[in-house]
């Protein structure tokens, strides 16, 4: 199994009597979008600052790309991309000049800078506006340019701190869509701080939930939603008989089938199990399906439950 691209062990950071990050232990695998999800003030930004070596931990240790955050901070920042609270764009310069300046800082050759500018701006629908002064752009366009800049020098790891904070729903959805496409194309690992549940669920393969500096839960959105419960599918319709129920019970993904009047309740072994093969079996054996529902805790319910349970 490959080494995690980020590993933290009992990482803590205090500011006076306030523990902004409290005994954080986690591993982030390479090649995923990892969502660090929590309310404002949970410790998300402090965690990024620790991992980038911008501040030192009070206790504990972490390694980013195998580099010790206490000893090799400059290398970590050189080989990472980051979009933090302020975009750092030069608004009197054009978009392509912003990226070109960034590429020169990283000593990228002229031809590579030009190629890279087009590679990143075209998928973001910014290429035709590349010569515009950035100060004339909308906030969403600026944020997409800032993401492109974070990826410009082809880092294996990118930190994004609340990239859609304060956006209206339409603008936030547009930035999320372009971000997902760009990340998939670039193949980078993303450490994404967010308090937006939709953002975490849509973009992230792995999620860590933090509150008051403490990590409360970690896993895929689906596994966190299900917890210890087995997923259940309710199928309403007609023509369900014992022969059909026996066939359903033989399916490898099925743990249990309850046959009720005009309804089947099927308990599955795994949250990844699909409904389609079960519905096909029912229809092929003379059943009529009117409605299908799948039980599971919504991501919002999970998040609010964690916040309530851990509240001091």
C-alpha positions as CSV (number, residue, x, y, z in Angstrom):
1,X,0.0,0.0,0.0
2,X,1.5,3.4,-1.0
3,X,2.5,5.8,1.7
4,X,0.0,8.6,2.5
5,X,0.8,12.0,1.0
6,X,-0.1,13.6,4.4
7,X,0.4,11.9,7.8
8,X,-0.2,13.6,11.1
9,X,0.3,12.1,14.5
10,X,-1.1,13.8,17.7
11,X,-0.7,17.2,16.0
12,X,-1.7,20.1,18.3
13,X,-1.5,23.9,18.2
14,X,-2.5,26.2,21.0
15,X,-2.8,30.0,21.0
16,X,-2.7,30.8,24.7
17,X,-5.5,28.9,26.4
18,X,-7.2,28.0,23.0
19,X,-6.4,24.7,21.4
20,X,-7.0,25.4,17.7
21,X,-5.9,21.9,16.7
22,X,-6.2,19.2,19.4
23,X,-4.4,15.8,19.1
24,X,-5.0,15.4,15.3
25,X,-4.1,12.1,13.8
26,X,-5.0,11.4,10.2
27,X,-3.7,10.0,6.9
28,X,-4.6,11.3,3.5
29,X,-3.9,9.0,0.5
30,X,-2.4,10.3,-2.7
31,X,-4.6,11.0,-5.7
32,X,-7.8,12.0,-3.9
33,X,-9.8,15.1,-3.0
34,X,-9.8,15.0,0.8
35,X,-12.3,17.2,2.4
36,X,-11.6,18.7,5.9
37,X,-15.2,19.6,6.9
38,X,-16.2,21.6,9.9
39,X,-17.9,24.9,11.0
40,X,-16.1,28.2,11.1
41,X,-13.5,28.2,13.9
42,X,-13.1,24.4,13.9
43,X,-9.3,24.5,13.3
44,X,-9.3,23.8,9.5
45,X,-7.2,26.8,8.5
46,X,-4.8,26.3,11.4
47,X,-4.3,22.7,10.2
48,X,-3.3,23.9,6.7
49,X,-0.9,26.4,8.2
50,X,0.7,23.7,10.2
51,X,1.0,21.3,7.2
52,X,2.6,24.0,5.1
53,X,5.0,24.9,7.9
54,X,3.7,28.5,8.2
55,X,3.3,27.9,12.0
56,X,4.9,25.3,14.2
57,X,3.0,22.7,16.2
58,X,2.8,22.9,20.0
59,X,2.9,19.1,20.1
60,X,2.9,16.2,17.7
61,X,4.3,15.7,14.3
62,X,3.3,15.5,10.6
63,X,4.8,14.7,7.3
64,X,3.8,16.1,3.9
65,X,5.0,14.3,0.8
66,X,7.3,12.5,3.2
67,X,8.8,15.8,4.5
68,X,8.9,16.7,8.2
69,X,6.9,19.8,8.8
70,X,9.3,20.9,11.6
71,X,12.4,20.7,9.5
72,X,11.7,20.9,5.8
73,X,9.1,23.6,5.5
74,X,10.6,25.4,2.5
75,X,10.6,22.1,0.4
76,X,7.0,21.5,1.4
77,X,5.9,24.9,0.2
78,X,8.0,24.7,-3.0
79,X,6.4,21.4,-4.0
80,X,2.8,22.2,-3.0
81,X,0.2,24.5,-4.4
82,X,-2.0,26.6,-2.1
83,X,-5.0,28.9,-2.3
84,X,-5.5,30.3,1.2
85,X,-7.7,33.1,2.5
86,X,-6.4,35.7,0.0
87,X,-5.9,34.9,-3.6
88,X,-2.8,37.0,-4.0
89,X,-3.7,37.9,-7.6
90,X,-2.4,41.1,-9.1
91,X,-5.6,42.8,-10.3
92,X,-3.8,45.4,-12.5
93,X,-2.2,42.6,-14.5
94,X,-3.9,40.4,-17.1
95,X,-4.7,36.7,-16.3
96,X,-1.9,35.4,-18.5
97,X,0.6,37.8,-16.9
98,X,-0.4,36.7,-13.4
99,X,0.3,33.0,-14.4
100,X,3.5,33.9,-16.3
101,X,4.9,35.7,-13.3
102,X,4.1,32.8,-11.1
103,X,5.8,30.4,-13.6
104,X,8.9,32.6,-13.7
105,X,9.1,32.5,-9.9
106,X,9.3,28.7,-10.3
107,X,11.9,29.1,-13.1
108,X,9.7,27.4,-15.7
109,X,10.9,27.9,-19.3
110,X,9.0,30.4,-21.4
111,X,7.6,27.8,-23.8
112,X,6.4,25.7,-20.9
113,X,4.7,28.7,-19.2
114,X,2.8,29.5,-22.4
115,X,1.7,25.9,-22.9
116,X,0.7,25.6,-19.2
117,X,-1.3,28.8,-19.3
118,X,-3.5,27.5,-22.1
119,X,-3.8,24.0,-20.5
120,X,-5.3,25.5,-17.4
121,X,-7.3,28.5,-18.7
122,X,-9.1,26.6,-21.5
123,X,-10.9,24.1,-19.3
124,X,-11.9,26.9,-17.0
125,X,-13.4,28.9,-19.9
126,X,-10.9,31.7,-19.2
127,X,-8.7,31.4,-22.3
128,X,-10.6,34.0,-24.4
129,X,-10.3,36.5,-21.5
130,X,-6.6,35.9,-20.7
131,X,-5.6,39.4,-21.7
132,X,-8.2,41.1,-19.6
133,X,-7.1,42.9,-16.5
134,X,-8.1,40.7,-13.6
135,X,-9.6,43.6,-11.6
136,X,-12.4,43.7,-14.2
137,X,-13.4,40.0,-13.6
138,X,-16.2,38.6,-11.4
139,X,-15.3,37.0,-8.1
140,X,-15.9,33.5,-9.4
141,X,-13.6,34.1,-12.4
142,X,-10.9,35.4,-10.1
143,X,-11.2,32.3,-7.9
144,X,-10.9,30.0,-10.8
145,X,-7.7,31.8,-11.9
146,X,-6.4,31.5,-8.4
147,X,-7.0,27.7,-8.5
148,X,-5.2,27.6,-11.9
149,X,-2.3,29.5,-10.4
150,X,-2.0,27.0,-7.5
151,X,-1.8,24.2,-10.0
152,X,0.5,26.0,-12.5
153,X,3.9,24.5,-11.4
154,X,2.4,21.0,-11.5
155,X,2.5,20.2,-7.7
156,X,1.5,16.8,-6.6
157,X,-0.5,18.3,-3.7
158,X,-2.7,21.4,-3.5
159,X,-4.3,23.0,-0.4
160,X,-7.5,24.9,-0.9
161,X,-9.0,26.8,2.0
162,X,-12.7,27.5,1.5
163,X,-12.5,28.2,-2.2
164,X,-16.2,29.0,-2.6
165,X,-16.8,30.8,0.7
166,X,-19.2,33.7,0.4
167,X,-20.3,32.8,-3.2
168,X,-23.9,32.7,-4.2
169,X,-25.2,29.1,-5.0
170,X,-24.8,29.5,-8.8
171,X,-21.3,30.8,-8.7
172,X,-20.3,28.2,-6.1
173,X,-21.7,25.4,-8.2
174,X,-19.8,26.7,-11.3
175,X,-16.5,26.8,-9.4
176,X,-17.0,23.3,-7.9
177,X,-17.8,21.9,-11.4
178,X,-14.7,23.4,-12.9
179,X,-12.5,22.4,-9.9
180,X,-13.7,18.8,-10.1
181,X,-12.9,18.7,-13.8
182,X,-9.5,20.3,-13.4
183,X,-8.4,18.1,-10.5
184,X,-9.4,15.0,-12.4
185,X,-7.4,16.1,-15.4
186,X,-4.4,17.1,-13.4
187,X,-4.3,14.0,-11.2
188,X,-3.3,15.9,-8.0
189,X,-4.1,15.3,-4.4
190,X,-6.3,18.1,-3.0
191,X,-6.6,19.0,0.7
192,X,-9.9,20.9,0.7
193,X,-11.1,22.9,3.7
194,X,-14.8,23.6,3.6
195,X,-17.9,24.0,5.8
196,X,-20.1,23.4,2.7
197,X,-21.7,20.0,2.9
198,X,-22.6,19.9,-0.8
199,X,-19.1,20.7,-1.7
200,X,-17.7,17.9,0.5
201,X,-20.2,15.4,-0.8
202,X,-19.8,16.3,-4.5
203,X,-16.0,16.7,-4.6
204,X,-14.4,14.5,-1.9
205,X,-13.5,10.8,-2.0
206,X,-12.5,11.0,1.7
207,X,-13.7,13.4,4.4
208,X,-12.5,14.3,7.9
209,X,-15.0,16.0,10.2
210,X,-13.5,18.4,12.7
211,X,-15.0,20.5,15.6
212,X,-13.1,22.6,18.2
213,X,-9.8,21.3,16.9
214,X,-10.7,17.6,17.3
215,X,-11.2,15.1,14.5
216,X,-14.6,13.5,15.0
217,X,-14.9,11.1,12.1
218,X,-13.1,10.1,8.9
219,X,-13.9,8.1,5.8
220,X,-15.8,8.2,2.5
221,X,-19.0,10.2,2.5
222,X,-21.0,7.0,1.9
223,X,-19.3,5.1,4.7
224,X,-19.8,8.0,7.2
225,X,-23.4,8.2,6.2
226,X,-24.1,4.6,6.8
227,X,-22.0,4.3,10.0
228,X,-22.6,0.8,11.5
229,X,-26.0,0.4,9.8
230,X,-26.5,-1.8,6.7
231,X,-28.1,-0.1,3.8
232,X,-31.7,-1.0,3.1
233,X,-33.8,-0.7,-0.1
234,X,-37.6,-0.5,0.0
235,X,-39.3,-1.6,-3.2
236,X,-43.1,-1.0,-3.6
237,X,-45.2,-2.7,-6.2
238,X,-47.1,-5.8,-7.1
239,X,-46.5,-9.4,-8.1
240,X,-44.0,-10.2,-5.4
241,X,-44.1,-13.9,-4.5
242,X,-42.0,-16.3,-2.4
243,X,-40.1,-17.7,-5.4
244,X,-38.9,-14.2,-6.3
245,X,-38.0,-13.6,-2.6
246,X,-36.0,-16.8,-2.6
247,X,-34.1,-15.6,-5.7
248,X,-33.4,-12.3,-4.1
249,X,-32.0,-14.0,-1.0
250,X,-29.5,-15.9,-3.1
251,X,-28.0,-12.6,-4.5
252,X,-24.4,-12.1,-3.1
253,X,-25.1,-8.5,-2.1
254,X,-28.3,-9.3,-0.2
255,X,-28.2,-9.9,3.6
256,X,-31.9,-10.2,4.2
257,X,-35.3,-9.8,2.5
258,X,-38.6,-9.0,4.3
259,X,-41.7,-9.7,2.2
260,X,-44.5,-7.4,3.3
261,X,-47.9,-6.6,1.6
262,X,-47.0,-4.8,-1.7
263,X,-43.5,-4.1,-0.5
264,X,-40.1,-5.7,-0.3
265,X,-37.5,-4.5,2.3
266,X,-34.0,-5.6,1.3
267,X,-31.0,-5.3,3.6
268,X,-27.7,-5.1,1.7
269,X,-24.2,-6.2,2.8
270,X,-22.4,-3.2,1.4
271,X,-23.2,0.5,0.8
272,X,-21.6,0.1,-2.7
273,X,-24.2,-2.5,-3.7
274,X,-26.4,-1.3,-6.6
275,X,-30.2,-1.4,-6.8
276,X,-30.3,-2.1,-10.5
277,X,-29.6,-5.9,-10.5
278,X,-32.3,-6.4,-7.8
279,X,-34.9,-4.4,-9.8
280,X,-34.0,-6.4,-13.0
281,X,-34.5,-9.7,-11.2
282,X,-37.9,-8.6,-9.9
283,X,-39.1,-7.4,-13.3
284,X,-37.8,-10.5,-15.1
285,X,-39.7,-12.7,-12.7
286,X,-43.1,-10.9,-13.2
287,X,-42.9,-8.2,-10.5
288,X,-44.1,-4.7,-11.1
289,X,-42.0,-2.0,-9.5
290,X,-43.7,1.3,-8.6
291,X,-41.3,3.0,-6.2
292,X,-37.8,2.5,-5.0
293,X,-36.3,4.2,-1.9
294,X,-32.9,3.6,-0.2
295,X,-32.5,4.3,3.4
296,X,-29.5,6.1,4.7
297,X,-28.5,9.1,6.8
298,X,-28.1,12.2,4.7
299,X,-24.7,13.9,4.9
300,X,-26.4,16.9,6.5
301,X,-28.0,14.7,9.2
302,X,-24.6,13.1,9.9
303,X,-22.8,16.4,10.2
304,X,-25.4,17.9,12.5
305,X,-25.5,14.7,14.7
306,X,-21.7,14.9,15.1
307,X,-21.8,18.5,16.0
308,X,-24.5,17.9,18.6
309,X,-22.9,14.8,20.1
310,X,-19.5,16.4,20.5
311,X,-20.7,19.7,21.8
312,X,-19.1,20.5,25.2
